[in-house]
Amino acid sequence: MPMKKSRGYTLVELVVAVGLFALVMVLASGAYLIMIGANRQAQSISTGINNLSFALESMTRTIRTGSGYNCAGIGDCVGGTSFSLLDENGATVTYSLVGSSIQKNTAGVLSTLTDPSVTVSSLTFYAYGTKPTTAGDYRQARVTIIVSGTVSSGPGKTEPFTVETGATMRGSDL
């Protein structure tokens, strides 16, 4: 009498299949966790850089529409650490590095422009053409701003940055 063939799986086949499935899932979940960490790091850096961009855009907007540029009261400067001007309303505005953040002083009112996730280590201004035309300066006033520091990229991690931007006085000072 012939033997009947069993239609099920043996215990060894099931153990091998479950083991292979578990191995694939461990590898896939590890890759997934790495991707989540990289995404969080990229989002953190992006948030910090966006904040810095907003601060620089605010500064350049005020500089473009302002007048009476000077670095610590000396006019043209190469490597000044603070910068003052008269805004479109005639109020004195001063930008400077205080601690590790960029601060704006508008007629005695202080405001911090950068987020705590952005640590600014260097803020440098280069101003040209800031002397009045009576002093023989007929160049259009322009300012270059260089900011260096680090941005948080997760708990205990930072990424360095250096950003340069420029602004030219919108109205002629001639």
Contact map, one row per residue, 1 for C-alpha under 8 A:
111000000000000000000000000000000000000000000000000000000000000000000000000000000000000000000000000000000000000000000000000000000000000000000000000000000000000000000000000000
111100000000000000000000000000000000000000000000000000000000000000000000000000000000000000000000000000000000000000000000000000000000000000000000000000000000000000000000000000
111110000000000000000000000000000000000000000000000000000000000000000000000000000000000000000000000000000000000000000000000000000000000000000000000000000000000000000000000000
011111000000000000000000000000000000000000000000000000000000000000000000000000000000000000000000000000000000000000000000000000000000000000000000000000000000000000000000000000
001111100000000000000000000000000000000000000000000000000000000000000000000000000000000000000000000000000000000000000000000000000000000000000000000000000000000000000000000000
000111110000000000000000000000000000000000000000000000000000000000000000000000000000000000000000000000000000000000000000000000000000000000000000000000000000000000000000000000
000011111000000000000000000000000000000000000000000000000000000000000000000000000000000000000000000000000000000000000000000000000000000000000000000000000000000000000000000000
000001111100000000000000000000000000000000000000000000000000000000000000000000000000000000000000000000000000000000000000000000000000000000000000000000000000000000000000000000
000000111110110000000000000000000000000000000000000000000000000000000000000000000000000000000000000000000000000000000000000000000000000000000000000000000000000000000000000000
000000011111110000000000000000000000000000000000000000000000000000000000000000000000000000000000000000000000000000000000000000000000000000000000000000000000000000000000000000
000000001111111000000000000000000000000000000000000000000000000000000000000000000000000000000000000000000000000000000000000000000000000000000000000000000000000000000000000000
000000000111111100000000000000000000000000000000000000000000000000000000000000000000000000000000000000000000000000000000000000000000000000000000000000000000000000000000000000
000000001111111110000000000000000000000000000000000000000000000000000000000000000000000000000000000000000000000000000000000000000000000000000000000000000000000000000000000000
000000001111111111000000000000000000000000000000000000000000000000000000000000000000000000000000000000000000000000000000000000000000000000000000000000000000000000000000000000
000000000011111111100000000000000000000000000000000000000000000000000000000000000000000000000000000000000000000000000000000000000000000000000000000000000000000000000000000000
000000000001111111110000000000000000000000000000000000000000000000000000000000000000000000000000000000000000000000000000000000000000000000000000000000000000000000000000000000
000000000000111111111000000000000000000000000000000000000000000000000000000000000000000000000000000000000000000000000000000000000000000000000000000000000000000000000000000000
000000000000011111111100000000000000000000000000000000000000000000000000000000000000000000000000000000000000000000000000000000000000000000000000000000000000000000000000000000
000000000000001111111110000000000000000000000000000000000000000000000000000000000000000000000000000000000000000000000000000000000000000000000000000000000000000000000000000000
000000000000000111111111000000000000000000000000000000000000000000000000000000000000000000000000000000000000000000000000000000000000000000000000000000000000000000000000000000
000000000000000011111111100000000000000000000000000000000000000000000000000000000000000000000000000000000000000000000000000000000000000000000000000000000000000000000000000000
000000000000000001111111110000000000000000000000000000000000000000000000000000000000000000000000000000000000000000000000000000000000000000000000000000000000000000000000000000
000000000000000000111111111000000000000000000000000000000000000000000000000000000000000000000000000000000000000000000000000000000000000000000000000000000000000000000000000000
000000000000000000011111111100000000000000000000000000000000000000000000000000000000000000000000000000000000000000000000000000000000000000000000000000000000000000000000000000
000000000000000000001111111110000000000000000000000000000000000000000000000000000000000000000000000000000000000000000000000000000000000000000000000000000000000000000000000000
000000000000000000000111111111000000000000000000000000000000000000000000000000000000000000000000000000000000000000000000000000000000000000000000000000000000000000000000000000
000000000000000000000011111111100000000000000000000000000000000000000000000000000000000000000000000000000000000000000000000000000000000000000000000000000000000000000000000000
000000000000000000000001111111110000000000000000000000000000000000000000000000000000000000000000000000000000000000000000000000000000000000000000000000000000000000000000000000
000000000000000000000000111111111000000000000000000000000000000000000000000000000000000000000000000000000000000000000000000000000000000000000000000000000000000000000000000000
000000000000000000000000011111111100000000000000000000000000000000000000000000000000000000000000000000000000000000000000000000000000000000000000000000000000000000000000000000
000000000000000000000000001111111110000000000000000000000000000000000000000000000000000000000000000000000000000000000000000000000000000000000000000000000000000000000000000000
000000000000000000000000000111111111000000000000000000000000000000000000000000000000000000000000000000000000000000000000000000000000000000000000000000000000000000000000000000
000000000000000000000000000011111111100000000000000000000000000000000000000000000000000000000000000000000000000000000000000000000000000000000000000000000000000000000000000000
000000000000000000000000000001111111110000000000000000000000000000000000000000000000000000000000000000000000000000000000000000000000000000000000000000000000000000000000000000
000000000000000000000000000000111111111000000000000000000000000000000000000000000000000000000000000000000000000000000000000000000000000000000000000000000000000000000000000000
000000000000000000000000000000011111111100000000000000000000000000000000000000000000000000000000000000000000000000000000000000000000000000000000000000000000000000000000000000
000000000000000000000000000000001111111110000000000000000000000000000000000000000000000000000000000000000000000000000000000000000000000000000000000000000000000000000000000000
000000000000000000000000000000000111111111000000000000000000000000000000000000000000000000000000000000000000000000000000000000000000000000000000000000000000000000000000000000
000000000000000000000000000000000011111111100000000000000000000000000000000000000000000000000000000000000000000000000000000000000000000000000000000000000000000000000000000000
000000000000000000000000000000000001111111110000000000000000000000000000000000000000000000000000000000000000000000000000000000000000000000000000000000001100000000000000000000
000000000000000000000000000000000000111111111000000000000000000000000000000000000000000000000000000000000000000000000000000000000000000000000000000000001100000000000000000000
000000000000000000000000000000000000011111111100000000000000000000000000000000000000000000000000000000000000000000000000000000000000000000000000000000001000000000000000000000
000000000000000000000000000000000000001111111110000000000000000000000000000000000000000000000000000000000000000000000000000000000000000000000000000000000000000000000000000000
000000000000000000000000000000000000000111111111000000000000000000000000000000000000000000000000000000000000000000000000000000000000000000000000000000011100000000000000000000
000000000000000000000000000000000000000011111111100000000000000000000000000000000000000000000000000000000000000000000000000000000000000000000000000000111000001000000000000000
000000000000000000000000000000000000000001111111110000000000000000000000000000000000000000000000000000000000000000000000000000000000000000000000000000000000000000000000000000
000000000000000000000000000000000000000000111111111000000000000000000000000000000000000000000000000000000000000000000000000000000000000000000000000000000000000000000000000000
000000000000000000000000000000000000000000011111111100000000000000000000000000000000000000000000000000000000000000101100000000000000000000000000000000110000000000000000000000
000000000000000000000000000000000000000000001111111110000000000000000000000000000000000000000000000000000000000000000100000000000000000000000000000000100000000000000000000000
000000000000000000000000000000000000000000000111111111000000000000000000000000000000000000000000000000000000000000000000000000000000000000000000000000000000000000000000000000
000000000000000000000000000000000000000000000011111111100000000000000000000000000000000000000000000000000000000001100000000000000000000000000000000000000000000000000000000000
000000000000000000000000000000000000000000000001111111110000000000000000000000000000000000000000000000000000000001100100000000000000000000000000000000000000000000000000000000
000000000000000000000000000000000000000000000000111111111000000000000000000000000000000000000000000000000000000000000000000000000000000000000000000000000000000000000000000000
000000000000000000000000000000000000000000000000011111111100000000000000000000000000000000000000000000000000000000000000000000000000000000000000000000000000000000000000000000
000000000000000000000000000000000000000000000000001111111110000000000000000000000000000000000000000000000000000011000000000000000000000000000000000000000000000000000000000000
000000000000000000000000000000000000000000000000000111111111000000000000000000000000000000000000000000000000000000000000000000000000000000000000000000000000000000001000000000
000000000000000000000000000000000000000000000000000011111111100000000000000000000000000000000000000000000000000000000000000000000000000000000000000000000000000000000000000000
000000000000000000000000000000000000000000000000000001111111110000000000000000000000000000000000000000000000000000000000000000000000000000000000000000000000000000000000000000
000000000000000000000000000000000000000000000000000000111111111000000000000000000000000000000010000000000000000000000000000000000000000000000000000000000000000000000000000000
000000000000000000000000000000000000000000000000000000011111111100000000000000000000000000000000000000000000000000000000000000000000000000000000000000000000000000000110000000
000000000000000000000000000000000000000000000000000000001111111110000000000000000000000000000000000000000000000000000000000000000000000000000000000000000000000000000010000000
000000000000000000000000000000000000000000000000000000000111111111000000000000000000001100000000000000000000000000000000000000000000000000000000000000000000000000000000000000
000000000000000000000000000000000000000000000000000000000011111111100000000000000000101000000000000000000000000000000000000000000000000000000010000000000000000000000011100000
000000000000000000000000000000000000000000000000000000000001111111000000000000000000000000000000000000000000000000000000000000000000000000000000000000000000000000000011111000
000000000000000000000000000000000000000000000000000000000000111111100000000000000000001100000000000000000000000000000000000000000000000000000000000000000000000000000000111000
000000000000000000000000000000000000000000000000000000000000011111111000000000000000111100000000000000000000000000000000000000000000000000000000000000000000000000000000110000
000000000000000000000000000000000000000000000000000000000000001011111000000000000000111100000000000000000000000000000000000000000000000000000000000000000000000000000000100010
000000000000000000000000000000000000000000000000000000000000000001111100000000000001110000000000000000000000000000000000000000000100000000000000000000000000000000000000000000
000000000000000000000000000000000000000000000000000000000000000001111110001000000011110000000000000000000000000000000000000000100100000000001000000000000000000000000000000000
000000000000000000000000000000000000000000000000000000000000000000011111111110000011100000000000000000000000000000000000000000100100000000000000000000000000000000000000000000
000000000000000000000000000000000000000000000000000000000000000000001111111110011111000000000000000000000000000000000000000010100000000000000000000000000000000000000000000000
000000000000000000000000000000000000000000000000000000000000000000000111111000010111000000000000000000000000000000000000000000000000000000000000000000000000000000000000000000
000000000000000000000000000000000000000000000000000000000000000000000111111000000001000000000000000000000000000000000000000000000000000000000000000000000000000000000000000000
000000000000000000000000000000000000000000000000000000000000000000000111111110000000000000000000000000000000000000000000000000000000000000000000000000000000000000000000000000
000000000000000000000000000000000000000000000000000000000000000000001111111110000000000000000000000000000000000000000000000000100110000000000000000000000000000000000000000000
000000000000000000000000000000000000000000000000000000000000000000000110011111000000000000000000000000000000000000000000000001111110000000000000000000000000000000000000000000
000000000000000000000000000000000000000000000000000000000000000000000110011111110000000000000000000000000000000000000000000011110000000000000000000000000000000000000000000000
000000000000000000000000000000000000000000000000000000000000000000000000000111110000000000000000000000000000000000000000000011100000000000000000000000000000000000000000000000
000000000000000000000000000000000000000000000000000000000000000000000000000011111000000000000000000000000000000000000000000111000000000000000000000000000000000000000000000000
000000000000000000000000000000000000000000000000000000000000000000000011000011111110000000000000000000000000000000000000000111000000000000000000000000000000000000000000000000
000000000000000000000000000000000000000000000000000000000000000000000010000000111110000000000001100000000000000000000000001110000000000000000000000000000000000000000000000000
000000000000000000000000000000000000000000000000000000000000000000000011000000011111000000000111100000000000000000000000001110000000000000000000000000000000000000000000000000
000000000000000000000000000000000000000000000000000000000000000000001111000000011111100000000111000000000000000000000000000010000000000000000000000000000000000000000000000000
000000000000000000000000000000000000000000000000000000000000000000011111100000000111110000011110000000000000000000000000000000000000000000000000000000000000000000000000000000
000000000000000000000000000000000000000000000000000000000000001001111100000000000011111000011100000000000000000000000000000000000000000000000000000000000000000000000000000000
000000000000000000000000000000000000000000000000000000000000000001111000000000000001111111111000000000000000000000000000000000000000000000000000000000000000000000000000000000
000000000000000000000000000000000000000000000000000000000000011011100000000000000000111111111000000000000000000000000000000000000000000000000000000000000000000000000000000000
000000000000000000000000000000000000000000000000000000000000010011100000000000000000011111100000000000000000000000000000000000000000000000000000000000000000000000000000000000
000000000000000000000000000000000000000000000000000000000000000000000000000000000000011111100000000000000000000000000000000000000000000000000000000000000000000000000000000000
000000000000000000000000000000000000000000000000000000000000000000000000000000000000011111110000000000000000000000000000000000000000000000000000000000000000000000000000000000
000000000000000000000000000000000000000000000000000000000000000000000000000000000000011111111000000000000110000000000000000000000000000000000000000000000000000000000000000000
000000000000000000000000000000000000000000000000000000000000000000000000000000000001111001111100000000001110000000000000000000000000000000000000000000000000000000000000000000
000000000000000000000000000000000000000000000000000000000000000000000000000000000001111000111110000000011110000000000000000000000000000000000000000000000000000000000000000000
000000000000000000000000000000000000000000000000000000000000000000000000000000000111100000011111000000011100000000000000000000000000000000000000000000000000000000000000000000
000000000000000000000000000000000000000000000000000000000010000000000000000000000111000000001111100001111000000000000000000000000000000000000000000000000000000000000000000000
000000000000000000000000000000000000000000000000000000000000000000000000000000001110000000000111110001110000000000000000001000000000000000000000000000000000000000000000000000
000000000000000000000000000000000000000000000000000000000000000000000000000000001100000000000011111111100000000000000001011000000000000000000000000000000000000000000000000000
000000000000000000000000000000000000000000000000000000000000000000000000000000000000000000000001111111100000000000000000000000000000000000000000000000000000000000000000000000
000000000000000000000000000000000000000000000000000000000000000000000000000000000000000000000000111110000000000000000000000000000000000000000000000000000000000000000000000000
000000000000000000000000000000000000000000000000000000000000000000000000000000000000000000000000111111000000000000000011100000000000000000000000000000000000000000000000000000
000000000000000000000000000000000000000000000000000000000000000000000000000000000000000000000000111111100000000111110111000000000000000000000000000000000000000000000000000000
000000000000000000000000000000000000000000000000000000000000000000000000000000000000000000000011110111110000000111000001001000000000000000000000000000000000000000000000000000
000000000000000000000000000000000000000000000000000000000000000000000000000000000000000000000011110011111000011111000000000000000000000000000000000000000000000000000000000000
000000000000000000000000000000000000000000000000000000000000000000000000000000000000000000001111000001111100111110000000000000000000000000000000000000000000000000000000000000
000000000000000000000000000000000000000000000000000000000000000000000000000000000000000000011110000000111111111000000000000000000000000000000000000000000000000000000000000000
000000000000000000000000000000000000000000000000000000000000000000000000000000000000000000111100000000011111110000000000000000000000000000000000000000000000000000000000000000
000000000000000000000000000000000000000000000000000000000000000000000000000000000000000000111000000000001111100000000000000000000000000000000000000000000000000000000000000000
000000000000000000000000000000000000000000000000000000000000000000000000000000000000000000000000000000001111110000000000000000000000000000000000000000000000000000000000000000
000000000000000000000000000000000000000000000000000000000000000000000000000000000000000000000000000000011111111000000000000000000000000000000000000000000000000000000000000000
000000000000000000000000000000000000000000000000000000000000000000000000000000000000000000000000000000111101111100000000000000000000000000000000000000000000000000000000000000
000000000000000000000000000000000000000000000000000000000000000000000000000000000000000000000000000000111000111110000000000000000000000000000000000000000000000000000000000000
000000000000000000000000000000000000000000000000000000000000000000000000000000000000000000000000000011110000011111100000000000000000000000000000000000000000000000000000000000
000000000000000000000000000000000000000000000000000000100000000000000000000000000000000000000000000011110000001111100000000000000000000000000000000000000000000000000000000000
000000000000000000000000000000000000000000000000001100100000000000000000000000000000000000000000000011100000000111110100000000000000000000000000000000000000000000000000000000
000000000000000000000000000000000000000000000001001100000000000000000000000000000000000000000000000010000000000111111100000000000000000000000000000000000000000000000000000000
000000000000000000000000000000000000000000000000000000000000000000000000000000000000000000000000000010000000000001111110000000000000000000000000000000000000000000000000000000
000000000000000000000000000000000000000000000001000000000000000000000000000000000000000000000000000000000000000000111110000000000000000000000000000000110000000000000000000000
000000000000000000000000000000000000000000000001100100000000000000000000000000000000000000000000000010000000000001111111000000000000000000000000000011110000000000000000000000
000000000000000000000000000000000000000000000000000000000000000000000000000000000000000000000000000110000000000000011111100000000000000000000000000011100000000000000000000000
000000000000000000000000000000000000000000000000000000000000000000000000000000000000000000000000100111000000000000000111111000000000000000000000001111000000000000000000000000
000000000000000000000000000000000000000000000000000000000000000000000000000000000000000000000000000100000000000000000011111000000000000000000000001111000000000000000000000000
000000000000000000000000000000000000000000000000000000000000000000000000000000000000000000000000100000000000000000000001111100000000000000000000011110000000000000000000000000
000000000000000000000000000000000000000000000000000000000000000000000000000000001100000000000001100001000000000000000001111110000000000000000000111100000000000000000000000000
000000000000000000000000000000000000000000000000000000000000000000000000000000111100000000000000000000000000000000000000011111000000000000000000111000000000000000000000000000
000000000000000000000000000000000000000000000000000000000000000000000010000011111110000000000000000000000000000000000000001111100000000000000011110000000000000000000000000000
000000000000000000000000000000000000000000000000000000000000000000000000000111110000000000000000000000000000000000000000000111110000000000000011100000000000000000000000000000
000000000000000000000000000000000000000000000000000000000000000000001110001111000000000000000000000000000000000000000000000011111100000000001111000000000000000000000000000000
000000000000000000000000000000000000000000000000000000000000000000000000000110000000000000000000000000000000000000000000000001111100000000111110000000000000000000000000000000
000000000000000000000000000000000000000000000000000000000000000000000000000100000000000000000000000000000000000000000000000000111110000011111100000000000000000000000000000000
000000000000000000000000000000000000000000000000000000000000000000011100001100000000000000000000000000000000000000000000000000111111000010011100000000000000000000000000000000
000000000000000000000000000000000000000000000000000000000000000000000000001100000000000000000000000000000000000000000000000000001111101110000000000000000000000000000000000000
000000000000000000000000000000000000000000000000000000000000000000000000000000000000000000000000000000000000000000000000000000000111111111000000000000000000000000000000000011
000000000000000000000000000000000000000000000000000000000000000000000000000000000000000000000000000000000000000000000000000000000011111111000000000000000000000000000000000011
000000000000000000000000000000000000000000000000000000000000000000000000000000000000000000000000000000000000000000000000000000000001111110000000000000000000000000000000000000
000000000000000000000000000000000000000000000000000000000000000000000000000000000000000000000000000000000000000000000000000000000011111110000000000000000000000000000000000000
000000000000000000000000000000000000000000000000000000000000000000000000000000000000000000000000000000000000000000000000000000000011111111000000000000000000000000000000000000
000000000000000000000000000000000000000000000000000000000000000000000000000000000000000000000000000000000000000000000000000000001111111111100000000000000000000000000000000000
000000000000000000000000000000000000000000000000000000000000000000000000000000000000000000000000000000000000000000000000000000001001100111110000000000000000000000000000000001
000000000000000000000000000000000000000000000000000000000000000000000000000000000000000000000000000000000000000000000000000000011000000011111000000000000000000000000000000000
000000000000000000000000000000000000000000000000000000000000000000000000000000000000000000000000000000000000000000000000000000011100000001111100000000000000000000000001100110
000000000000000000000000000000000000000000000000000000000000000000001000000000000000000000000000000000000000000000000000000000111100000000111110000000000000000000000001100010
000000000000000000000000000000000000000000000000000000000000000000000000000000000000000000000000000000000000000000000000000000111100000000011111000000000000000000000111100000
000000000000000000000000000000000000000000000000000000000000001000000000000000000000000000000000000000000000000000000000000011110000000000001111100000000000000000000111000000
000000000000000000000000000000000000000000000000000000000000000000000000000000000000000000000000000000000000000000000000000011100000000000000111110000000000000000011110000000
000000000000000000000000000000000000000000000000000000000000000000000000000000000000000000000000000000000000000000000000001111000000000000000011111000000000000000011100000000
000000000000000000000000000000000000000000000000000000000000000000000000000000000000000000000000000000000000000000000000011110000000000000000001111100000000000001111000000000
000000000000000000000000000000000000000000000000000000000000000000000000000000000000000000000000000000000000000000000001111100000000000000000000111110000000000001110000000000
000000000000000000000000000000000000000000000000000000000000000000000000000000000000000000000000000000000000000000000001111000000000000000000000011111000000000111100000000000
000000000000000000000000000000000000000000000000000000000000000000000000000000000000000000000000000000000000000000000111110000000000000000000000001111100000000111000000000000
000000000000000000000000000000000000000000000000000000000000000000000000000000000000000000000000000000000000000000000111100000000000000000000000000111110000011110000000000000
000000000000000000000000000000000000000000001001100000000000000000000000000000000000000000000000000000000000000000001110000000000000000000000000000011111000011110000000000000
000000000000000000000000000000000000000000011001000000000000000000000000000000000000000000000000000000000000000000001100000000000000000000000000000001111111111000000000000000
000000000000000000000000000000000000000111011000000000000000000000000000000000000000000000000000000000000000000000000000000000000000000000000000000000111111111000000000000000
000000000000000000000000000000000000000110010000000000000000000000000000000000000000000000000000000000000000000000000000000000000000000000000000000000011111110000000000000000
000000000000000000000000000000000000000000000000000000000000000000000000000000000000000000000000000000000000000000000000000000000000000000000000000000011111100000000000000000
000000000000000000000000000000000000000000000000000000000000000000000000000000000000000000000000000000000000000000000000000000000000000000000000000000011111110000000000000000
000000000000000000000000000000000000000000000000000000000000000000000000000000000000000000000000000000000000000000000000000000000000000000000000000000011111111000000000000000
000000000000000000000000000000000000000000000000000000000000000000000000000000000000000000000000000000000000000000000000000000000000000000000000000001111101111100000000000000
000000000000000000000000000000000000000000001000000000000000000000000000000000000000000000000000000000000000000000000000000000000000000000000000000001111000111110000000000000
000000000000000000000000000000000000000000000000000000000000000000000000000000000000000000000000000000000000000000000000000000000000000000000000000111100000011111000000000000
000000000000000000000000000000000000000000000000000000000000000000000000000000000000000000000000000000000000000000000000000000000000000000000000000111100000001111100000000000
000000000000000000000000000000000000000000000000000000000000000000000000000000000000000000000000000000000000000000000000000000000000000000000000011110000000000111110000000000
000000000000000000000000000000000000000000000000000000000000000000000000000000000000000000000000000000000000000000000000000000000000000000000000011100000000000011111000000000
000000000000000000000000000000000000000000000000000000000000000000000000000000000000000000000000000000000000000000000000000000000000000000000001111000000000000001111100000000
000000000000000000000000000000000000000000000000000000010000000000000000000000000000000000000000000000000000000000000000000000000000000000000001110000000000000000111110000000
000000000000000000000000000000000000000000000000000000000001000000000000000000000000000000000000000000000000000000000000000000000000000000000111100000000000000000011111000000
000000000000000000000000000000000000000000000000000000000001101100000000000000000000000000000000000000000000000000000000000000000000000000000111000000000000000000001111100000
000000000000000000000000000000000000000000000000000000000000001100000000000000000000000000000000000000000000000000000000000000000000000000011110000000000000000000000111110000
000000000000000000000000000000000000000000000000000000000000001111100000000000000000000000000000000000000000000000000000000000000000000000011100000000000000000000000011111100
000000000000000000000000000000000000000000000000000000000000000111000000000000000000000000000000000000000000000000000000000000000000000000000000000000000000000000000001111100
000000000000000000000000000000000000000000000000000000000000000110000000000000000000000000000000000000000000000000000000000000000000000000000000000000000000000000000000111110
000000000000000000000000000000000000000000000000000000000000000000000000000000000000000000000000000000000000000000000000000000000000000000010000000000000000000000000000111111
000000000000000000000000000000000000000000000000000000000000000000100000000000000000000000000000000000000000000000000000000000000001100000011000000000000000000000000000001111
000000000000000000000000000000000000000000000000000000000000000000000000000000000000000000000000000000000000000000000000000000000001100001000000000000000000000000000000000111
